[in-house]
Amino acid sequence: AQAVDAGLSMAATMGLSLIVFAGSSQFVAVGLVTQGAALPLIWLTTLIVNIRHMLYGTVLGPKTERYSWRWLLPLAFTLTDETFATVAQRLKTLDAASLRYYWLGSAMAMYWNWQLWTLVGAWLGQREGVAELGLEFAMAATFIAIVSAQLVRPGFWVCAIVAAIASVSWQGLPYQSGLLAAVAVAIIAGVSVDRVHRRYVNRACRETAQ
């Protein structure tokens, strides 16, 4: 709905979901299109937003070492935050062979569901006032649910809190640069606290052992 309201055609809107298939970067891209940003800036910004998938790869990589390219390519293309959260919970209970089918099942369900509702949204977006209903909060609610389950260490909490405060404080910066800055600051803060916490825990363990 937002994409059509921003001036994208039905074909371009569906292309974003069919070819890109990355909800957060799609929302960012549409926002940049609305602001009249140049294509290189849109490409760079969405690339940075999606770099988190490299972190997903480091978690799932050990289980996929023996997968052939005919498995790796579709699994990598359809990997989303929701599928990662689903698959990561099964890493310890499924072997590599079973995991790929579980992963593919989750990915296909997510992919075609996303296409269906993109089509519905694009159709509704042609009607007056639909884009102002705040429907994009569904994406934020999804990420809140995913992230909240991962907040198991102090560094993770600090990262989430700093990201929330910084992204809201800097949302007025042009071309979504506030979002990128918030990501960088939150990661630095989270990693720093996590390192301090680990040193403290390791020292406490050594003292207890002595």
Number of C-alpha atoms within 10 A of each C-alpha: 26 23 26 21 20 17 14 17 14 18 11 13 21 22 14 20 20 15 10 13 20 21 16 16 20 18 17 18 23 22 18 21 18 16 13 12 15 11 12 8 13 20 12 11 20 19 12 12 17 16 10 11 15 11 11 16 15 10 14 15 13 11 17 17 10 12 14 9 9 8 14 14 11 13 19 12 13 21 23 22 19 16 21 20 15 16 20 15 10 14 15 9 9 14 11 17 12 11 19 19 13 16 19 18 13 19 24 16 11 17 19 13 11 18 17 12 14 22 17 12 21 22 13 17 21 18 12 9 11 15 20 12 9 9 13 13 10 10 12 12 11 12 14 12 11 16 15 12 9 11 14 9 13 16 23 21 18 21 24 21 15 20 23 15 12 19 22 13 13 16 14 12 12 12 22 19 15 18 23 19 15 22 21 13 15 24 18 16 19 21 16 14 19 19 12 13 15 14 12 11 12 12 12 12 11 9 9 8 7 6
